[in-house]
Amino acid sequence: MAKTLTPENIGTALGQFANRIDAWKRQRDELITEGERLAGVALDFVRDLRGTDAPAAKATTRKKAVRRGGRPKGMKMSEETKAKLREAWKRRKAAGAKAGAEQTKASDERARVRARSGRVRAARQTKRG
């Protein structure tokens, strides 16, 4: 005989389901931790057999963010430093403009080339499989 669907039955079923999911997540986390520990032990055995004295790799469950170059967000700079950076940028821009003037085509020549060749639209690949 099937139970009737009442709000109490639905709430109870959802609570039990949530508890089962939490138990699976805890078990998964424990298995991951144990697997990482065993992998570290196995790696130490391999290092011992090879005779290398490299430090053991740290088993981390969370990857650290890799910093790219540049200044950190919110970094305060003195006005003197800002002025130096502006001057350096102006020098680089001037050097690039001087070197780039000889290499680039005139804008009217670019327009002629575009008009002759026409626009070719590439087939875009969708994100779907």
CYANA upper distance limits for C-alpha pairs under 8 A (distance plus 0.5 A):
  4 THR  CA      9 ASN  CA      8.40
  5 LEU  CA      9 ASN  CA      6.72
  5 LEU  CA     10 ILE  CA      7.17
  6 THR  CA     10 ILE  CA      6.74
  7 PRO  CA     11 GLY  CA      6.52
  8 GLU  CA     12 THR  CA      6.60
  9 ASN  CA     13 ALA  CA      6.60
 10 ILE  CA     14 LEU  CA      6.62
 11 GLY  CA     15 GLY  CA      6.62
 12 THR  CA     16 GLN  CA      6.72
 13 ALA  CA     17 PHE  CA      6.59
 14 LEU  CA     18 ALA  CA      6.59
 15 GLY  CA     19 ASN  CA      6.73
 16 GLN  CA     20 ARG  CA      6.78
 17 PHE  CA     21 ILE  CA      6.81
 18 ALA  CA     22 ASP  CA      6.70
 19 ASN  CA     23 ALA  CA      6.70
 20 ARG  CA     24 TRP  CA      6.75
 21 ILE  CA     25 LYS  CA      6.70
 22 ASP  CA     26 ARG  CA      6.70
 23 ALA  CA     27 GLN  CA      6.64
 24 TRP  CA     28 ARG  CA      6.49
 25 LYS  CA     29 ASP  CA      6.64
 26 ARG  CA     30 GLU  CA      6.69
 27 GLN  CA     31 LEU  CA      6.62
 28 ARG  CA     32 ILE  CA      6.63
 29 ASP  CA     33 THR  CA      6.67
 30 GLU  CA     34 GLU  CA      6.61
 31 LEU  CA     35 GLY  CA      6.46
 32 ILE  CA     36 GLU  CA      6.62
 33 THR  CA     37 ARG  CA      6.70
 34 GLU  CA     38 LEU  CA      6.65
 35 GLY  CA     39 ALA  CA      6.56
 36 GLU  CA     40 GLY  CA      6.66
 36 GLU  CA     59 ALA  CA      6.78
 37 ARG  CA     41 VAL  CA      6.81
 37 ARG  CA     59 ALA  CA      8.00
 38 LEU  CA     42 ALA  CA      6.62
 39 ALA  CA     43 LEU  CA      6.54
 40 GLY  CA     44 ASP  CA      6.67
 40 GLY  CA     56 ALA  CA      7.97
 40 GLY  CA     57 ALA  CA      7.80
 40 GLY  CA     59 ALA  CA      7.69
 41 VAL  CA     45 PHE  CA      6.82
 42 ALA  CA     46 VAL  CA      6.79
 43 LEU  CA     47 ARG  CA      6.68
 43 LEU  CA     56 ALA  CA      8.26
 44 ASP  CA     48 ASP  CA      6.62
 44 ASP  CA     56 ALA  CA      7.25
 45 PHE  CA     49 LEU  CA      6.69
 46 VAL  CA     50 ARG  CA      6.66
 47 ARG  CA     51 GLY  CA      6.41
 47 ARG  CA     52 THR  CA      5.97
 47 ARG  CA     53 ASP  CA      7.62
 47 ARG  CA     54 ALA  CA      8.10
 48 ASP  CA     52 THR  CA      7.04
 48 ASP  CA     53 ASP  CA      8.22
 71 ARG  CA     75 MET  CA      7.31
 77 MET  CA     81 THR  CA      6.80
 77 MET  CA     82 LYS  CA      7.13
 78 SER  CA     82 LYS  CA      6.90
 79 GLU  CA     83 ALA  CA      6.63
 80 GLU  CA     84 LYS  CA      6.83
 81 THR  CA     85 LEU  CA      6.76
 82 LYS  CA     86 ARG  CA      6.68
 83 ALA  CA     87 GLU  CA      6.70
 84 LYS  CA     88 ALA  CA      6.71
 85 LEU  CA     89 TRP  CA      6.66
 86 ARG  CA     90 LYS  CA      6.70
 87 GLU  CA     91 ARG  CA      6.75
 88 ALA  CA     92 ARG  CA      6.76
 89 TRP  CA     93 LYS  CA      6.56
 90 LYS  CA     94 ALA  CA      6.55
 91 ARG  CA     95 ALA  CA      6.62
 92 ARG  CA     96 GLY  CA      6.57
 93 LYS  CA     97 ALA  CA      6.55
 94 ALA  CA     98 LYS  CA      6.64
 95 ALA  CA     99 ALA  CA      6.74
 96 GLY  CA    100 GLY  CA      6.13
 97 ALA  CA    101 ALA  CA      6.31
 98 LYS  CA    102 GLU  CA      7.86
 99 ALA  CA    103 GLN  CA      7.50
100 GLY  CA    104 THR  CA      6.53
105 LYS  CA    109 GLU  CA      6.85
105 LYS  CA    110 ARG  CA      7.01
106 ALA  CA    110 ARG  CA      6.93
107 SER  CA    111 ALA  CA      6.79
108 ASP  CA    112 ARG  CA      6.86
109 GLU  CA    113 VAL  CA      6.80
110 ARG  CA    114 ARG  CA      6.71
111 ALA  CA    115 ALA  CA      6.59
112 ARG  CA    116 ARG  CA      6.68
113 VAL  CA    117 SER  CA      6.68
114 ARG  CA    118 GLY  CA      6.19
114 ARG  CA    119 ARG  CA      7.86
